[in-house]
């Protein structure tokens, strides 16, 4: 690890806690099966997963506030703040997102 003077690339995923492993994986290949498995292992509502998903969405060229990943993260953040009105607005935007929803975003944007 960095404390031991090793470069980040020399640290194996097994040596990292699951949230940190997810951040490393999402930075490398957000759509990889291994990344999705780590997301499921950590839990999609975990703050690290939300941050990683937003980062991946923005890095992937999604317009801030309109990409499904960003909007999904917005729903989860507003839920954490217990802002029911904000959640409803974010879910409406998420349902209308032009990008195809992943399974995660689909669960955050009920089709009512």
N, CA, C and O of each residue as an XYZ file, in Angstrom:
448
protein
N       0.832     -1.189      0.000
C       0.000      0.000      0.000
C       0.868      1.240      0.000
O       2.094      1.160      0.074
N       0.208      2.403     -0.086
C       0.952      3.658     -0.107
C       1.748      3.842      1.171
O       2.850      4.390      1.141
N       1.208      3.394      2.288
C       1.936      3.510      3.551
C       3.207      2.681      3.546
O       4.176      3.015      4.228
N       3.204      1.622      2.791
C       4.369      0.743      2.714
C       5.299      1.139      1.580
O       6.274      0.439      1.307
N       5.012      2.243      0.922
C       5.867      2.724     -0.151
C       5.631      2.069     -1.498
O       6.444      2.232     -2.408
N       4.538      1.329     -1.651
C       4.230      0.699     -2.937
C       3.322      1.602     -3.747
O       2.509      2.338     -3.188
N       3.454      1.548     -5.037
C       2.583      2.317     -5.927
C       1.178      1.730     -5.892
O       1.002      0.542     -5.619
N       0.181      2.564     -6.168
C      -1.206      2.107     -6.159
C      -1.418      0.946     -7.115
O      -2.226      0.062     -6.828
N      -0.721      0.920     -8.242
C      -0.894     -0.165     -9.208
C      -0.365     -1.494     -8.687
O      -0.725     -2.551     -9.205
N       0.480     -1.450     -7.674
C       1.031     -2.679     -7.114
C       0.129     -3.297     -6.051
O       0.378     -4.414     -5.600
N      -0.907     -2.585     -5.653
C      -1.822     -3.068     -4.629
C      -2.900     -3.899     -5.306
O      -3.522     -3.450     -6.269
N      -3.121     -5.094     -4.810
C      -4.151     -5.951     -5.402
C      -5.512     -5.602     -4.816
O      -5.614     -5.053     -3.719
N      -6.548     -5.931     -5.566
C      -7.911     -5.671     -5.113
C      -8.175     -6.397     -3.798
O      -8.897     -5.889     -2.940
N      -7.590     -7.583     -3.638
C      -7.793     -8.359     -2.420
C      -7.270     -7.633     -1.186
O      -7.735     -7.887     -0.075
N      -6.313     -6.737     -1.370
C      -5.753     -6.013     -0.241
C      -6.587     -4.802      0.165
O      -6.375     -4.230      1.235
N      -7.515     -4.419     -0.669
C      -8.327     -3.241     -0.403
C      -9.662     -3.636      0.204
O     -10.177     -4.723     -0.054
N     -10.211     -2.752      1.007
C     -11.573     -2.960      1.483
C     -12.499     -2.880      0.276
O     -12.164     -2.238     -0.720
N     -13.644     -3.519      0.355
C     -14.561     -3.569     -0.789
C     -14.917     -2.190     -1.346
O     -14.911     -2.038     -2.567
N     -15.225     -1.175     -0.535
C     -15.533      0.133     -1.117
C     -14.360      0.718     -1.905
O     -14.551      1.308     -2.968
N     -13.166      0.554     -1.384
C     -11.999      1.063     -2.098
C     -11.744      0.260     -3.379
O     -11.329      0.811     -4.399
N     -11.993     -1.026     -3.308
C     -11.848     -1.863     -4.501
C     -12.841     -1.415     -5.563
O     -12.517     -1.387     -6.751
N     -14.057     -1.064     -5.134
C     -15.049     -0.589     -6.098
C     -14.579      0.702     -6.759
O     -14.674      0.839     -7.979
N     -14.078      1.644     -5.977
C     -13.597      2.901     -6.557
C     -12.500      2.656     -7.577
O     -12.468      3.297     -8.627
N     -11.614      1.743     -7.276
C     -10.535      1.426     -8.206
C     -11.102      0.790     -9.476
O     -10.689      1.129    -10.585
N     -12.047     -0.130     -9.305
C     -12.628     -0.821    -10.459
C     -13.447      0.127    -11.334
O     -13.352      0.072    -12.561
N     -14.247      0.993    -10.717
C     -15.095      1.895    -11.499
C     -14.242      2.914    -12.249
O     -14.635      3.381    -13.318
N     -13.089      3.261    -11.705
C     -12.186      4.177    -12.404
C     -11.563      3.500    -13.622
O     -11.245      4.160    -14.611
N     -11.391      2.175    -13.546
C     -10.792      1.443    -14.653
C     -11.776      1.074    -15.737
O     -11.551      1.389    -16.906
N     -12.868      0.409    -15.376
C     -13.867     -0.026    -16.357
C     -15.225     -0.122    -15.669
O     -15.570     -1.166    -15.115
N     -15.999      0.968    -15.703
C     -17.275      1.000    -14.989
C     -18.278     -0.065    -15.422
O     -19.133     -0.461    -14.630
N     -18.188     -0.534    -16.663
C     -19.186     -1.491    -17.147
C     -18.747     -2.947    -17.045
O     -19.492     -3.841    -17.443
N     -17.567     -3.197    -16.525
C     -17.054     -4.566    -16.426
C     -17.870     -5.394    -15.429
O     -18.413     -4.863    -14.460
N     -17.943     -6.674    -15.677
C     -18.668     -7.575    -14.780
C     -18.088     -7.534    -13.371
O     -18.832     -7.579    -12.392
N     -16.766     -7.449    -13.264
C     -16.126     -7.386    -11.943
C     -16.536     -6.117    -11.196
O     -16.724     -6.141     -9.980
N     -16.673     -5.013    -11.924
C     -17.099     -3.759    -11.303
C     -18.531     -3.881    -10.808
O     -18.845     -3.458     -9.695
N     -19.399     -4.458    -11.628
C     -20.796     -4.644    -11.216
C     -20.893     -5.574    -10.013
O     -21.723     -5.356     -9.130
N     -20.064     -6.598     -9.968
C     -20.072     -7.517     -8.826
C     -19.632     -6.815     -7.548
O     -20.204     -7.040     -6.481
N     -18.612     -5.964     -7.658
C     -18.177     -5.202     -6.484
C     -19.259     -4.239     -6.026
O     -19.472     -4.068     -4.826
N     -19.954     -3.600     -6.984
C     -21.040     -2.691     -6.623
C     -22.098     -3.442     -5.829
O     -22.578     -2.947     -4.809
N     -22.459     -4.620     -6.284
C     -23.467     -5.420     -5.584
C     -22.969     -5.842     -4.208
O     -23.738     -5.879     -3.247
N     -21.684     -6.160     -4.117
C     -21.101     -6.588     -2.836
C     -21.102     -5.445     -1.824
O     -21.377     -5.660     -0.643
N     -20.799     -4.242     -2.281
C     -20.735     -3.097     -1.380
C     -22.133     -2.593     -1.054
O     -22.387     -2.210      0.088
N     -23.023     -2.581     -1.993
C     -24.413     -2.111     -1.908
C     -24.533     -0.799     -2.659
O     -23.739      0.119     -2.454
N     -25.525     -0.713     -3.528
C     -25.651      0.448     -4.398
C     -25.904      1.741     -3.639
O     -25.627      2.816     -4.170
N     -26.423      1.678     -2.410
C     -26.684      2.891     -1.644
C     -25.471      3.351     -0.836
O     -25.513      4.421     -0.228
N     -24.396      2.567     -0.818
C     -23.196      2.955     -0.069
C     -22.652      4.252     -0.659
O     -22.576      4.380     -1.881
N     -22.274      5.217      0.177
C     -21.769      6.496     -0.343
C     -20.618      6.356     -1.343
O     -20.526      7.136     -2.291
N     -19.752      5.382     -1.141
C     -18.627      5.187     -2.064
C     -19.135      4.767     -3.439
O     -18.594      5.201     -4.456
N     -20.162      3.934     -3.480
C     -20.726      3.505     -4.757
C     -21.404      4.685     -5.446
O     -21.266      4.856     -6.657
N     -22.130      5.494     -4.692
C     -22.785      6.671     -5.273
C     -21.737      7.597     -5.881
O     -21.885      8.047     -7.017
N     -20.679      7.879     -5.123
C     -19.612      8.750     -5.618
C     -18.943      8.140     -6.847
O     -18.697      8.835     -7.833
N     -18.650      6.841     -6.786
C     -18.023      6.173     -7.923
C     -18.886      6.203     -9.159
O     -18.384      6.406    -10.265
N     -20.186      6.003     -8.986
C     -21.107      6.025    -10.127
C     -21.202      7.419    -10.744
O     -21.210      7.564    -11.966
N     -21.273      8.438     -9.895
C     -21.324      9.805    -10.409
C     -20.033     10.129    -11.142
O     -20.054     10.698    -12.233
N     -18.920      9.768    -10.544
C     -17.615     10.025    -11.174
C     -17.529      9.331    -12.531
O     -17.085      9.927    -13.512
N     -17.953      8.083    -12.581
C     -17.912      7.338    -13.838
C     -18.845      7.970    -14.861
O     -18.503      8.050    -16.041
N     -20.011      8.416    -14.430
C     -20.953      9.053    -15.343
C     -20.407     10.336    -15.924
O     -20.515     10.577    -17.126
N     -19.825     11.155    -15.078
C     -19.262     12.416    -15.550
C     -18.057     12.150    -16.445
O     -17.916     12.778    -17.494
N     -17.192     11.230    -16.044
C     -16.009     10.900    -16.844
C     -16.408     10.315    -18.196
O     -15.693     10.475    -19.185
N     -17.549      9.640    -18.231
C     -18.025      9.044    -19.470
C     -18.705     10.041    -20.394
O     -19.215      9.662    -21.448
N     -18.718     11.294    -20.013
C     -19.284     12.320    -20.878
C     -20.751     12.595    -20.664
O     -21.369     13.278    -21.481
N     -21.327     12.091    -19.600
C     -22.735     12.376    -19.347
C     -22.867     13.818    -18.890
O     -22.060     14.298    -18.094
N     -23.854     14.492    -19.378
C     -24.092     15.870    -18.946
C     -24.504     15.850    -17.483
O     -25.400     15.103    -17.091
N     -23.846     16.673    -16.683
C     -24.151     16.717    -15.250
C     -25.635     16.983    -15.053
O     -26.179     17.940    -15.605
N     -26.285     16.139    -14.269
C     -27.703     16.321    -13.973
C     -28.629     15.638    -14.942
O     -29.821     15.545    -14.651
N     -28.166     15.154    -16.076
C     -29.076     14.534    -17.036
C     -28.756     13.077    -17.305
O     -29.634     12.346    -17.762
N     -27.558     12.628    -17.048
C     -27.197     11.240    -17.277
C     -27.862     10.331    -16.261
O     -28.060     10.720    -15.110
N     -28.205      9.130    -16.677
C     -28.894      8.197    -15.790
C     -28.076      7.897    -14.534
O     -28.645      7.803    -13.446
N     -26.762      7.745    -14.656
C     -25.949      7.486    -13.469
C     -26.000      8.652    -12.501
O     -26.138      8.457    -11.293
N     -25.891      9.854    -13.023
C     -25.909     11.044    -12.178
C     -27.278     11.196    -11.527
O     -27.373     11.485    -10.335
N     -28.326     11.004    -12.301
C     -29.665     11.134    -11.748
C     -29.964     10.040    -10.730
O     -30.631     10.299     -9.727
N     -29.487      8.834    -10.967
C     -29.656      7.759     -9.990
C     -28.968      8.101     -8.682
O     -29.518      7.870     -7.605
N     -27.773      8.650     -8.774
C     -27.048      9.066     -7.572
C     -27.806     10.180     -6.865
O     -27.857     10.228     -5.636
N     -28.395     11.078     -7.656
C     -29.170     12.180     -7.061
C     -30.349     11.630     -6.267
O     -30.623     12.104     -5.165
N     -31.057     10.630     -6.815
C     -32.175     10.009     -6.095
C     -31.684      9.450     -4.756
O     -32.304      9.675     -3.717
N     -30.572      8.725     -4.793
C     -30.061      8.116     -3.562
C     -29.613      9.167     -2.548
O     -29.854      9.009     -1.351
N     -28.976     10.220     -3.003
C     -28.550     11.279     -2.077
C     -29.749     11.977     -1.447
O     -29.743     12.261     -0.249
N     -30.774     12.254     -2.245
C     -31.970     12.901     -1.701
C     -32.715     11.981     -0.747
O     -33.286     12.443      0.241
N     -32.714     10.684     -1.032
C     -33.314      9.730     -0.087
C     -32.563      9.764      1.238
O     -33.177      9.746      2.304
N     -31.243      9.813      1.171
C     -30.433      9.857      2.389
C     -30.723     11.118      3.195
O     -30.612     11.111      4.421
N     -31.091     12.195      2.516
C     -31.426     13.449      3.194
C     -32.893     13.509      3.605
O     -33.340     14.504      4.175
N     -33.644     12.445      3.316
C     -35.074     12.364      3.634
C     -35.860     13.499      2.969
O     -36.770     14.066      3.573
N     -35.504     13.822      1.732
C     -36.166     14.875      0.960
C     -37.112     14.209     -0.038
O     -36.758     14.000     -1.199
N     -38.314     13.879      0.424
C     -39.272     13.143     -0.405
C     -39.650     13.916     -1.666
O     -39.792     13.326     -2.737
N     -39.811     15.222     -1.543
C     -40.165     16.035     -2.707
C     -39.027     16.041     -3.729
O     -39.264     15.936     -4.933
N     -37.803     16.162     -3.244
C     -36.644     16.123     -4.130
C     -36.495     14.776     -4.803
O     -36.156     14.701     -5.984
N     -36.751     13.696     -4.049
C     -36.684     12.348     -4.612
C     -37.681     12.215     -5.754
O     -37.349     11.682     -6.813
N     -38.898     12.697     -5.541
C     -39.929     12.595     -6.585
C     -39.505     13.340     -7.845
O     -39.685     12.837     -8.954
N     -38.937     14.550     -7.680
C     -38.474     15.315     -8.843
C     -37.338     14.586     -9.553
O     -37.325     14.498    -10.781
N     -36.388     14.066     -8.784
C     -35.244     13.371     -9.380
C     -35.696     12.091    -10.080
O     -35.172     11.751    -11.141
N     -36.657     11.381     -9.501
C     -37.170     10.162    -10.140
C     -37.850     10.498    -11.462
O     -37.721      9.752    -12.433
N     -38.572     11.612    -11.506
C     -39.230     12.014    -12.751
C     -38.188     12.295    -13.831
O     -38.349     11.878    -14.978
N     -37.125     12.999    -13.466
C     -36.044     13.257    -14.420
C     -35.379     11.952    -14.856
O     -35.051     11.773    -16.029
N     -35.185     11.052    -13.908
C     -34.536      9.774    -14.210
C     -35.376      8.954    -15.180
O     -34.839      8.345    -16.105
N     -36.684      8.935    -14.976
C     -37.561      8.194    -15.903
C     -37.456      8.757    -17.318
O     -37.585      8.017    -18.294
N     -37.226     10.052    -17.429
C     -37.145     10.678    -18.739
C     -35.740     10.743    -19.310
O     -35.540     11.311    -20.384
N     -34.763     10.174    -18.615
C     -33.378     10.229    -19.101
C     -33.287      9.567    -20.468
O     -33.867      8.505    -20.693
N     -32.563     10.194    -21.372
C     -32.456      9.683    -22.739
C     -31.662      8.393    -22.806
O     -31.869      7.587    -23.713
N     -30.755      8.182    -21.858
C     -29.919      6.983    -21.877
C     -30.696      5.790    -21.336
O     -31.559      5.944    -20.472
N     -30.394      4.630    -21.834
C     -31.030      3.417    -21.334
C     -30.674      3.246    -19.862
O     -29.522      3.424    -19.467
N     -31.659      2.905    -19.068
C     -31.430      2.729    -17.648
C     -30.796      1.377    -17.371
O     -31.153      0.369    -17.981
N     -29.848      1.371    -16.439
C     -29.319      0.102    -15.958
C     -30.328     -0.463    -14.974
O     -31.305      0.205    -14.633
N     -30.106     -1.664    -14.522
C     -30.998     -2.276    -13.540
C     -31.080     -1.406    -12.283
O     -32.155     -1.243    -11.706
N     -29.952     -0.853    -11.865
C     -29.908     -0.009    -10.677
C     -30.784      1.232    -10.843
O     -31.598      1.536     -9.971
N     -30.623      1.949    -11.955
C     -31.409      3.148    -12.159
C     -32.896      2.822    -12.296
O     -33.744      3.589    -11.840
N     -33.213      1.691    -12.920
C     -34.617      1.304    -13.084
C     -35.293      1.106    -11.723
O     -36.472      1.424    -11.571
N     -34.560      0.585    -10.735
C     -35.150      0.406     -9.398
C     -35.312      1.743     -8.694
O     -36.146      1.869     -7.798
N     -34.537      2.737     -9.080
C     -34.637      4.055     -8.451
C     -35.694      4.930     -9.105
O     -36.094      5.941     -8.528
N     -36.151      4.568    -10.285
C     -37.124      5.366    -11.025
C     -38.367      4.539    -11.317
O     -38.580      4.125    -12.456
N     -39.198      4.289    -10.292
C     -40.401      3.487    -10.532
C     -41.253      4.106    -11.634
O     -41.360      5.329    -11.731
N     -41.846      3.274    -12.448
C     -42.588      3.737    -13.628
C     -44.008      4.180    -13.326
O     -44.710      4.611    -14.241
N     -44.458      4.093    -12.094
C     -45.801      4.517    -11.661
C     -46.827      4.314    -12.723
O     -48.001      4.621    -12.515
